[in-house]
Amino acid sequence: MVAEYGEARDIIGVIRGCIKHVTTGHSHHVLKLAYILGLRVSTNHRRLGVGMKLVKHLEEWCKQKGADYAYIATDCANQPCINLFTQKFSYTKFRSPTVLVQPVHAHYKPIGSGIAIVRIPPHVTAKVYRHLFANAEFFPTDIDAILSNKLNLGTFMAVPKKLLPKWNPETGILPQSFAILSVWNTKEVFKLQVKGVSKLTYACCMGSRLLDSWLPWLRLPSFPDVFSQFGVYFLYGLSMRGTNGSRLMKSLCTFVHNMAKDDVGCGAVVAEVSQQDPVRVAIPHWKRLSWNEDLWCIKKLADLQEGECERSEMSDWIKSPPSSAGIFVDPRDI
Ligand SMILES: CC(C)(COP(=O)(O)OP(=O)(O)OC[C@H]1O[C@@H](n2cnc3c(N)ncnc32)[C@H](O)[C@@H]1OP(=O)(O)O)[C@@H](O)C(=O)NCCC(=O)NCCS
């Protein structure tokens, strides 16, 4: 939806919404959830109620479509957005996953010895994810649509090489020790660019990059060229099991880094996981580029009658503690 202004019908605000069925992390319960994203009002028209009008209209559309809940994600420091949703529309601060960012260097990174990386076909991945994320929050029932999307670059599993002869990835039966993730190419949807840095910062970053390109064997942790437009690979469906899980996840992330290095214009590999998720410590990232709290706020839209509300599991989701199985971050929401 857009907000138009004046006879010229200038577009001064925009908002997007989508609806899907997701798990709530409790007893395989599924509900209809609206995701509100992309809210932006032009700087000259802020604080005039345009943002509120856009949210109000989008919420009405979501209700008409039968959504039970709506949620938004924002940076925990974005006070205008938090005030708008929590104070004016009664959203509740719900979850705060962590965003981990790994820059793509000019050299390849070595993958741990004794580890094999195997590509998993989409139909097997769907089965594996339904099993692994059965008790997670926000797992979409249309996972097959995500996995068959052209932005999905594939699902990969890291396993100890010694397990390979006894394991057939086509069966969907999981080995004792493994790490799994899927890669989403956001580069084809949007690009980012860093502006306004000092000449010194620019020179240091570009200098380290040149050196890294000329002498890759030095393995300098160089900064990518983020001053021209660049894209990112988004990792989702991250999960690991077994005693070697953490090492396998690190190797898998290294594998994706090397994939991104081969893709011109890919500047970073990004993952978003819940703070309690054990994979969090296994994902390589730069602290200065990452942020601890991406704030997710939620609201119940469905008008349930008294009594009906008490009986419904839906009424409990906002108050329920985070599921120990973590959250599934849908790459389409990025
Ligand atoms: C957030 C944003 C969409 C608000 O749009 P807006 O049209 O200015 O918002 P409204 O005029 O409808 O304001 C509604 C309420 O939001 C809150 N709010 C808006 N701007 C605020 C600010 N700068 N500081 C604190 N609260 C603010 C207030 O509660 C405000 O009510 P009030 O004016 O009665 O105090 C706008 O600032 C924007 O485009 N920001 C950049 C993009 C962005 O951060 N998008 C949000 C992603 S979730």
The ligand as a Gaussian input file, in Angstrom:
#p B3LYP/6-31G(d) Opt

LIG

0 1
 C        8.656000       5.193000      11.666000
 C        7.943000       6.061000      10.635000
 C        7.347000       5.168000       9.564000
 C        6.850000       6.858000      11.342000
 O        6.072000       7.516000      10.356000
 P        5.253000       8.887000      10.690000
 O        4.331000       9.136000       9.573000
 O        6.215000       9.953000      11.031000
 O        4.490000       8.432000      11.993000
 P        3.186000       9.138000      12.605000
 O        3.183000      10.607000      12.310000
 O        2.002000       8.376000      12.161000
 O        3.468000       8.940000      14.147000
 C        2.723000       8.060000      14.949000
 C        3.433000       7.813000      16.260000
 O        4.681000       7.151000      16.041000
 C        5.613000       7.583000      17.048000
 N        6.699000       8.342000      16.420000
 C        6.788000       8.707000      15.122000
 N        7.948000       9.373000      14.923000
 C        8.584000       9.447000      16.110000
 C        9.837000       9.982000      16.521000
 N       10.652000      10.624000      15.670000
 N       10.193000       9.839000      17.811000
 C        9.413000       9.181000      18.682000
 N        8.204000       8.651000      18.358000
 C        7.802000       8.769000      17.068000
 C        4.853000       8.488000      17.975000
 O        4.248000       7.678000      18.976000
 C        3.800000       9.042000      17.039000
 O        2.666000       9.542000      17.724000
 P        2.646000      11.095000      18.215000
 O        2.978000      11.917000      17.014000
 O        1.235000      11.247000      18.717000
 O        3.685000      11.178000      19.294000
 C        8.935000       7.078000       9.994000
 O        9.646000       7.736000      11.016000
 C        9.925000       6.453000       9.018000
 O        9.663000       6.308000       7.832000
 N       11.104000       6.108000       9.525000
 C       12.179000       5.511000       8.711000
 C       11.879000       4.094000       8.301000
 C       11.560000       3.232000       9.472000
 O       12.246000       3.247000      10.484000
 N       10.505000       2.426000       9.303000
 C        9.981000       1.602000      10.341000
 C       10.390000       0.203000      10.208000
 S        9.489000      -0.742000      11.405000

